[in-house]
Amino acid sequence: MIAHPTNSRNGGQLCALAGTQHAPEDEQMNDNESKGHGKELKGKGKEMLGKVTGNEKTEAKGEGEQVEGKAQKNVGKAQDALKSDKDR
C-alpha cells in the first residue's frame, strides 16, 4: 500500500482506485514524495488504460512512470531521514 497525508487535493477518490491508504496527519510528505506519488498514480492510470485498450505502448509507459514515481518518492524519504537525523 502507498501511504500519503490526508490533505490530498483529490478527495481520496484516486487513492481508492489505486489501492492506496492515508498516513496519519503528522506524517507530511515533502515535495519529492508528493510529486512521486502523483507520478505513480498517473502511471497506474496509463497502465490501466493501456490494458483496457490493448495498447502495449501506453501500458509500458504507465509502468515506467510508476517506477519513476517510486524512485522520486524514495528520494524524498531519504531526504526526510537525513533531515530528521540532522535535527537530533
N, C-alpha and C positions, 0 to 999 in steps of 0.2 A: 504494500500500500504506500501511496505517496502522501505525506503529511504536509499541510500548509496552514497558515493562520486563517482565522475566521473572518478577517477583514477583506477577503477577496471580493472583487467587483462583480463576479459572475453569479453571485447569489447562490452558489453551491450547485447550480444546475450542471455545469460542465464537470464538476467534481464527481457527481453521482454517476455520470456517463462513463467517466474514465476510471471509476473504481477507486477514487482517492478518498481520504478522510482528513478532517480538520485537526490540526495540532492545537494544544492549549493556547490561549491568547497571549501568554507570556513568552511564547516561543515565536518571535517575529523573524521573518526571513530577511536577509539582506538583498541587495539589488540583483546579484548574480543568481541567488536561489530563486527569486521571484521570476526573473526572465527565463531561467532554465525550466522552471515549472510550466511557464507559458509555451515554451518550445515543445515540451513533452506533450502537452495537451493538443497543440496544433498538429504535431506529428501523428498522434494517435488518431485524430480526425482524418488526416490524409490517408493513413494506413487503412482505416475502416472504409473510406470512400473508394480506395483502390480495390479492396476486396469485393465490395458490393458491385462495382462497375466492371470488375475483371481487368483493371488496368494495373499491370505489374509494375510499371514505371512509377506511378503515383504511390502505390503501396510501398515500394522500396524507398522513395523519397520520404515518406512518412516515418518509416523505420529509422532512417538516417537522422531525421530531425529529433526523434525520441532519444537517440544516442547522444546527439549534441546537447540536448536539454539536460540529460542526466549528468553529462560531463560538466556543464556550466553550474548545475546545482552543487556538484561535488566541490567545485572551486569555491563557491560561496560558503559551503560548510567548512572547508579548510580555513577560509578567511575568518569565519566566526570562531573556530577553535584557536587560531593564533591570537585573535583579539582577546578571548577570554583567558588564555594563558598569560598574555601581557598584562591584563587587568589584575591578576593575582598578586 
